[in-house]
């Protein structure tokens, strides 16, 4: 089984990467980021000390709170950059959608544990459990987070015992929903982000300014980078959102291909830890949760780095534990604390078995 220290050790080096790049490109935000990491460490430690079964017993309550908070966001959140995703809590801002994958993963794992074989009724309930948070997040509107959420929960369908016909109908329905959303639900700026990625005319080049500057920043880093504090795109602020959406471009410009490769390697280790756990755990609910975690990080990191190097459209997805932002750090610390609790529990059982 995965060593208990491997996950927190990987998170430490990701946090160190965040601190180094923020100290260079956005030093005024460093103190708050350090505070977020301190709080995240506490959340990770406390969460990991609670057994996975205990978290499972709270899953339905947490799911109700999640859906309620997402609905409340629609009512009281202020519009920021065209979306209503954030709830103001004094000096801090909370984004309930950040917890959607973790809480839905717990709930769906518990549901599948109790329903080993899914008939049509049980399968429809499973789809509704997945769809409810997705609908609220999509209507904020937050297309990027909705996509990450949907991709992350795909393992739940693959691990559930359902007729292939149900999966085929679900895929067909998904394609229809995407098509209708493109025609009637997506905002003009959301469609423009996608079309600017595909097209290269003068109008769409203006819309894809961020992507162009990001690619320039990554390319200018070369093999070893310009050095911390020496990047031109980030330091001269040609690169927008250099501390959040495009933090990988800032990192690659100043640390080069080697630094970027090292950062990607850390995420590969993180995903590998979750996949290894999913392969070894006997509990279906634990297996579902750890596999969902692996897919979530793979999707989020892939999309963020992809948009930083011009391979995917800009979606506003941040880089986990490296981009500036407290809501993301605290939510991911909670999520990975639950993953760590499965390692702690497995280790205890192993020791008892040996004795």
Secondary structure, DSSP 4 states (H G I P E B T S, - for coil): ---HHHHHHHHHHHHHHHHHHHHHH-GGGHHHHHHHHHHHHHHHHHHHTS-HHHHHHTHHHHHHHHHHHHHHHHHHPPPBTTB---EEETTEEE-GGGGHHHHHHHHHHHHHHH-SB--HHHHHHHHHHHHHHHHHHHTTT-HHHHHHHHHHTHHHHHHSB--HHHHHHHHHHHHHHHHHIIIIIS-HHHHHHHHHHH--SHHHHHHTHHHHHHHHHHHHTTTT-S-TT--HHHHTT-STTTTTTTHHHHHHHHHHHHHHHHHHHHHHHHHHHHHHHHHH---HHHHHHHHHHHHHHHHHHHHHHHHHTTSS----PPPTTTSS-HHHHHHHHHHHHHHHHHHHHHHHHHHHHH-
